[in-house]
Amino acid sequence: MALHALGTRAVGALPRAARRAGSRAYTAVSAAEVLRAQAEAGSNKELDPRGVDYGLFESPSSEYTHQSAMAPRVSTSPAGVDTMRRVLQAGDYAAAVHLFGQLRALGTPLGTPLVEYAYAARWCAASQRPDEVAPFLERVPPEATHSAAAMHQVAQALLFLARDAAAAPAAETALLVAADRGFVQALARALTELYHGPLGGSPRAEALWRALVPRLRAAGTSDATLAALFARVVRAQARARHTPLHETLPSTSAAPVSFALDARTRTLLQRSKARAPLLLPHDQARAPLLLPHDQARFAHYAEARDLLRMRSVLLGALARGHVPPVELLATLLVMASAHTHIPASGTPPCSTGAYLRPLRRRLQAWPGLWETALLRAREKAGDWRGALRLWQTRFVPSPAVRAASVEALLAAPAPAQGAPGTHAAAVAANSAVRPAAQRAVRARLVPTSYAVATALRALVQACGPRAALLAPAYAALVAHARGAPVRAACFEAFVPMMSRADPRRFVRAAPTTPLPTLWTLLQDMQACGVTPRATTWTLCLQALARARGRRAWRVAATLLRAMDEPGSEAARAFALPRATAATYVGVLHVLRRVRPGARVRRREAHMRWRMQRL
């Protein structure tokens, strides 16, 4: 391929131009003379007769451009700092981490702080590179604490590390570095996640807090901020059933590391001590519960009805040593029991039994948890017969659940064996044909108060709005509660059904039927040492709204007004809790079911107005 050079006529004109110049054989011809000779001889009509066609050459490749951008340049800053800044500002964090490691290995000084290092630290935490987070945080300037964007990046990096159980050592190091740099606001959520997990119940919990407090004081953190962080840590440990730090740390010293707890934390500690353990063995009651992040993921997949990912969340939590709550297990069992084969896209279907088997095998370390969740699932799905049969065969009888009522209800002919083609129906059929000798050899479990309350709800559901069946069951509960501790949920199980049996008589001052009234039930709870909770008062308000009388509605409005004003005399006399959005939603739910009318519409408008004031 020939390049476009001077035309042939121009080449022929060169000797003539040389002769005009005085027969100088070796004298170079100037460019002006060449152009003048071209103009005299005429053009040969080529594409570019005066130069080179650069379109015939290759354009620079992307690799060449990238290498030229990455190449070090002459700078007055320490070697490598400008290069790191260019790479970080370009958003190529993988290349930045690689370059950062090479520069550190070569001993290149990187002491100049950069705000961009906070973004690199977050990327490393999110990309499963926990050991690279602390070196980047060490080089974030202290002035970045005034930047909301940099504070957010540091907080996210620490939170990602705290949620990863395998990165606990790296998370502790990163927390200490962040405290040295003054990122106090970024520590709160990470400390909550970290102390809610396995670290909160280990000896490292106290050592980490002892190392953290002096660094925060050196960074200028006030005692009020330290007390707030300490309260968050104690609340996280209490929710996970770990031993709180305030019970092990000394409160008096020259530089105290233990601080006074606020009212919220003290209330939570009192409730956690009064609450009965969910699991049977005492040593397993300290097992950490499911992290809030995992609970949110489970709720998201449950809303999408993605059974495979719901199970994956629970199995992952169990592998990290976290115990899923009974309600989450019951939700999974209810959704899975509606199928004989688990629907899945892109994978071959599996039977429901095979789907549940890995989860059940993992839960064997916590005896009674699977059976309690299964009991709750049967009751939650409306299968009171299956729930009572499970209670009768797998749990030790409790005097709170009247055995005669259970036997009479199970002896009645069943209208149907559940929905056909479901896993629950198949399990019930297999249990019916199982020999009695096989059931006798199975060990029975001591029920928790949660299981007793669940069995009572199933029993009340089976009795229906029939006073002749509800009265002896309630009497058995009261007789048992006078000598043994029970939950408020046991009494709450009777409120909706008794209210449906006779809405107007249930809210009267004195009983006129074998069933107790609402006020008699509250007196029984007080006599048994059971404190009504927010759910109890919500059910009471629903019963008053269901009565459809003016007097009952005045009482309900008075109670709601007192619940909105915790400092009022009525609130202190009845120990009323604060009204929440769930309280008003529950009352509105009952009002919508009442026969519509102008009075009911006014009451609904009044409820919505109070709800907007929250």
Secondary structure, DSSP 4 states (H G I P E B T S, - for coil): -----S-HHHHHHHHHHHHHTTS-TTPPPPHHHHHHHHHHH-----S-TTS--GGGSPPPPHHHHHHHHHS----SSPTTHHHHHHHHHTT-HHHHHHHHHHHHHTT----S--THHHHHHHHHHHTT-GGGHHHHHTTS-GGGGG-HHHHHHHHHHHHHHHH-GGGHHHHHHHHHHHHHHT--TTSHHHHHHHHHSGGGGSTHHHHHHHHHHHHHHHTT--HHHHHHHHHHHHHHHHHTTPPPGGGTS-S-SSS-------HHHHHHHHHHHHSPPSSSSTGGGGS-B--HHHHHHHHHHHHTT-HHHHHHHHHHHHHTTPBPPHHHHHHHHHHHHT-SEE--SSS--EEHHHHHHHHHHHGGGSTTHHHHHHHHHHHHTT-HHHHHHHHHHHB---TTS-HHHHHHHHHSPPS-SSSTTSHHHHHHHHHHHS-HHHHHTSPPBPPPHHHHHHHHHHHHHHH-S-HHHHHHHHHHHHHHHTTS---HHHHHTTHHHHHHH-HHHHTSSS--SSS--HHHHHHHHHHTT----HHHHHHHHHHHHHT--HHHHHHHHHHHHHHH-TTSHHHHHHTPPPP-HHHHHHHHHHHHHSPP-HHHHHHHHHHHHHHHT-
